[in-house]
Amino acid sequence: MVAAIKGNNVAALTRIPGIGKKTAERMVLELRDKLDAFGIPAATAVASPVEEDVVSALVNLGYQRPIAERALARLGSTADESFDGLFRKAMAALAK
């Protein structure tokens, strides 16, 4: 959530139940600078659309979002991966 606010990622914030577009935009506007004052670091890597799709698919299969995100993080560089390849690798990482 911190990365979404600092990165102006309104789409990621609107996926939170009860948060609409206007509320997400307001959160970004009002909290972006305040997070720096508290010393909260942002995530170093912003997920690509393919990575977001893989995480969404894993969540739909019943995995918890943090577990799915950690499985993708363990894979390392996934810049040129297709959805199918990345999904298979993530499933293999979750099986370990």
N, C-alpha and C positions, 0 to 999 in steps of 0.2 A: 504494500500500500504506500509506503514511503517512496519507493521508486516511481510509482505511478504519479504521485503528487509532484515530486521533484521533476519528473520528465514530462509533465503536462499530458499524461495519458488518461484522457477523460473516458475513453472506451473501456479501459481496465477498471476504472472506478464504477462505471455504470453496471458492471457485472455483479456488484455487491447488492444483495437484496435491499430494496428500499431507497437506493441511491439512483436518482434520475440524472439526466444530462445537466440540468441547471444546478443541482446540488453538487455534482461532481466538478463543474466549472468553478463554482464558488469555493469549494474545498481547495482546489488548485490555487486559485487566486489568493485566498486568505492564509493558507498554511504553508505555501512553498517557502517563503522566507523565514517563517517561524521555526521550521524544522532545523534550519542551520543553527539557530540560536540555542536549541536544546542539544546540539551535537549529535543528532541522529544521522548516521550515514545512510546514503542511498545504496541500493544494490548496484554492483559494478557493471553488470551486463543487463541490457534491456532485452527481453525475449522477442524473438522474431515472430512474425505471424504463423510460421510453420510450427515453431515451438509452442506457441499458444494453442494451436489446433491439437497438437499431440497431448498437451496437458489437459485440454478439454475432453479429448477422447478417453484419456485414462480416468478422469473424474467421472465420466459417464459410465465407465465400466465398474465403478465402485471404489476406486482408490481415493484416498484423501489428497487434496490439492498440494499440501506441503510435501508429501511423500512423492508425488508425481514430479514436482519441481526439483526435488533433490535427485531423483533418478536422472533427469535431464542434465542437471549440473554435473553429475559424475561422468557423463559422456564426453565432456570437454567441448572442443570446437565442433559446432554443428552448422556452420554457415552455409555450406553448399548441399546439405542433406535434403532429400525429398521427404514428404510426409511418411510414406511407407517405410523407408529405411530408418528414419528417426523413430518411428513408432515401434518397429521391431527391436531396435537397440534398447529403447526405453523399457519395453516388456522384458527383455533379457536381463537388464539391470535390476528390475524389480523382482525377478525370479531368484536372484542371488541372495 
